[in-house]
Amino acid sequence: MNPSFRESGAFDSIVSVAAFILLDKFLGLPWAIAGATAWSLKATYVKHRKGLRIGWLLPTTTLYLIIRGTVGIITDSRAAYFGIGIGTKAAIGFGLIGSVLVGKGLGATYAHRVLPFPDDVRVHRIYRSTMNHLTVLAGCYEIGSAGWDIWLYNHSSKSGFIVIRMLVSWVSAFVVIFGAIFYADWRLRRIPGFGGLLELAEATLEHRNASTAPARLPAPDATSQGDR
């Protein structure tokens, strides 16, 4: 198996879904919920151990998975287990849109932590409006995804809901993310002196590689060997 695929979120999603379907079929819903929750917790912990900057998301995600899994096991209800996830999506979506409406868009506030945009770019009105547009887009996507999950849950089988939701999420997320990147690059290039997202990403990667490169001792001077 390709190591990069095994370390990806796609691999964890497939294993989690497969574990849920198989355990639900042979052992019942509580075991399915416990198995899927355990794998998700393991995947989150491994990402943290590998140095991925999860920060406050690690304890938050861990607590969320434990609570959702516990509620699902205690109630022995698929509606309760999946409903928590659907409700969380909708809450995130409304929160993202609300942050823009109150003048504190999360995208404009935290995007520089993903890519180190120069200060003169961050203070430009085009930058802030672009990030606000992307924040609203993300919010609408989360709300739309929650609505789709509700419809799918009511019109599909148990395993069909899980598999179809996973596949649709991958495709839709891919389309939305790349569309957002192209849109952001097109708008941000209108800021004087900014060369685009690709140029910024390349410069950031080169800087990180240079800062983590091991120090090398200078090669011995061949002309001095005969003086010993």
N, C-alpha and C positions, 0 to 999 in steps of 0.2 A: 504493500500500500504506500502511496506517495506520502512522505512524512509531512509535507506542507498541507495536504488535504486532511490528514489525521489530526493536525493541530488547529484546524480551522473550526469556525463556529458551525459550518455545514455538517461536519462529521458528528459533532456533539448533538446537533438537532436530530440527525438520522438515528443515532443510537438511542436518544431519549424517546423518540416516537416509537421505534421498534420495541424498546423495553416496555413501554406502556401498552402497546397492542398485544404483545405476547403474554405479559403477566395478567392483563385483564382477561384474556381468553382462557388461560389455564388455572389461574389462582384467584381472580376476582379484582374488583376495582381498587380496594384498599392497597393491595400489593402492587398494582399498576401505578398508583399514585406515589407510593413509597419508592418504587424503583426509578421512576422518571425524576422524582425530586432528588434522590440520592445521586444520580448521574449529573444532574444540573449543578448540584452543590460541588461535586468533584471537579467538574469542568471549570467552575468559577474559581475554585481554590488553585487549580493547576495554572490558570492564567496569572493569578497573583504571584505564585512561586516563580514563574518564568520572567518576572519583572515587568509585566504589563501594568501600566499605571491605571489601576482601577480606583484607588483612593477611597473616598467615602462610599463609592458604589459597591465595594466588596461587602461591608457589613449590611448595607441596605438591601442588596440583592439576596444575600444569605438569609436575612430575616424574612424577606418577602417570600422566598421559596419555602421556608420552614412553615410559615403561617398558612400559605396556600395549601401545602401538602397536608398539614395537620387538620385544617378545616375539611378538606376533601375526604380524609380517612375517617374522621369522626362522623361526618354526615353521611358517608358512603353515597355521595351524590355527585354525578358528573356535572350537573347544572351548577352546583356550588363551586366545584373545583375549577371548571372552565370559566364560570361567571366572574370569579375574582380576576382572572387574567383579562377578560374582556373589559371589565369595569376599570381596571388599571390602565389599559390602553386609552379608553375614553377620557379618563381623568388627566392623563399625560397630555393628550391632545388639547383639551380645554385649558390646561395650565400653560401650554406653549402659546396658544393664541392670546390668553389673558395677559401674559407677560408683555406682549407687544401693545395691547390695548392700554395698559397702565404706563407705557413709556419705558419699560425695562426689559426689552426683548432679550431672551436668553442667548439667541444667536449672536447678536451684536456684543453682548457682554462677555461671552466665553469663547468665541470662535478663535481668538488669538492664542488660546491654549492648545489648539490643534495645529494651527499654522501661525507662525510668528509674524503677523502682518506688521509692517512698519507703522510707527506712530502717526506719521503724516497721512497714511492711508486710513487708519482707524478713526481719525477725527473727521474724515470727509463724509459729507451727507450721503453720497452714493453708497459708501460702505455700509453705513447704518441702515439705509433703506433696503439694500440688498439682503443683509442679514435678517432684517425684520420680515422680508418677503419669504425667505427660506424657513424662518421659524413658523410663520403661518402655514406654509406648505406642509411642514412636518406635523403640525397640529392637525391639519385637515386629513393628512394621511392616516394618523393614528385613529381619529374619529371614524373615518371611512372604513378602516380595517376592523374596528370594533363592530361597526354595523354589519359588515360582511360576515364576521364570525357568528353573529347572532342569527343571521339568515341561514348560514350554512349549517349551524347546529340544529336548526329546526327542519332542515330539508335533506339531511344525509344520515348515513349509518354512523355507528360509533367510531369504527376505524376510518371510515371515509372522511369524517370531519377532521380527524387529526392529519391524515395524509394530504388531503386536498388543501387544507389551511396552510400546511408547511410549504407545499409547492407554490401556491399562489403568493404566499408571503415572500418567497425568494424572488420570484419573477417581478412582482410589483415593487419590491424594495430596490431591486437592480435598476428598474426603469426610472423610479423616482430619484434615486441617488445620482445617477449619471445625468439625468435631466437637470437636477439642481446644480451639479458641478458645471455643466455647460452654461447654464443661465448665469451663475455667479461669475464665471470667468468672463463672459460677454459684458456684463455690467461693470465689473471692477476694472476692466481694461480702459474704461472711460475716465478713470482717475489719472490725472497727469503723473507720469513717472512710474506707474505700476505696470510691470511687464506681463502680468497674468498669473494664474494659479500654478501652472506647470513650472514656470520659472521660479516661483517662490518655493514650491515643493522640492525642486532639484537643489536649490541653494541651501535649503534646510537640511536635506539629506547629506549633502557634501559636508556641511558644518558638523553634523553629528558624527559622521564617519571619521572626520579629521580629529574630533575631540576624543574619540574612543580608540583611535589607532595606537597600538603598543609602541613604546619608544624603542628605537633601535640604536645599538652601539655603533659608532663609526667603524668602518672597515680599517684594518691595519694598513699602515703606509708601507707599501712594498719597498720603497727606496730606503727605509730606515732599518731593514732587516740585516743588512750587511754590516751595520755599525756595532752589533752586539758581539 
